[in-house]
Amino acid sequence: MAKEKIKKSNGIPFNEENSVGNYAEFSVTRKTDKEIIIKRSLFMLLYVAILVLFIFICFVWTKMAPVFVAAVFAEWIAFLATWHLSKIEYTYIVEKGNFHIYKICGRSKAKEVLNVRLEKNLGIYPVNDEDYKKELDECETSLDFSESKNAEDVYFAIFDIKGKKTAVYFTAASNLLTTMKYYGGERVVVTYVRH
């Protein structure tokens, strides 16, 4: 009998096999944007700083050139500890009337960044539809959990979060939208999406 491979948990406490009723899950990887470019640039500066530090220690201060080999290990450890933080993935889950968004940075465990009741939504609309621009303009603040604000199939959900009318950007999938409409009612606009 062949061993069954056990899937490593990423920290998300929900899955479709154990769900009851209407359940939807969809994941996207964040496209490289200004924030990710800045992070990667800072990481590269860190790697250069480590290298310069080792050059100074090994060739100027202690004059022990063979110890410079440790720089390779220090660079590798710094790379493993930091670079994955610039690879961001979002997982959207609709489960028992709640809308959960989890953020995963590389190999890190998933962190829940949003948990709201869908019945309390003030509207869920496609971003690229001009009919809903007024609702978006009325929002006091926004949270971007989409693959990119100018990507296809980006929606915004309006919720009252900490007393502020907040637009939450996310990338939609058809199963996700229909499940959101089931719990969120008529304020959820369902259009054709590619996923």
Secondary structure as UniProt FT lines:
FT   HELIX           16..18
FT   STRAND          23..29
FT   HELIX           34..55
FT   HELIX           56..61
FT   HELIX           65..68
FT   HELIX           69..82
FT   HELIX           83..86
FT   STRAND          88..95
FT   TURN            96..97
FT   STRAND          98..105
FT   TURN            106..107
FT   STRAND          111..117
FT   HELIX           118..120
FT   STRAND          123..126
FT   TURN            127..128
FT   HELIX           130..132
FT   HELIX           133..137
FT   STRAND          141..144
FT   TURN            149..150
FT   TURN            152..153
FT   STRAND          154..161
FT   TURN            162..163
FT   STRAND          164..171
FT   HELIX           174..184
FT   HELIX           185..187
//
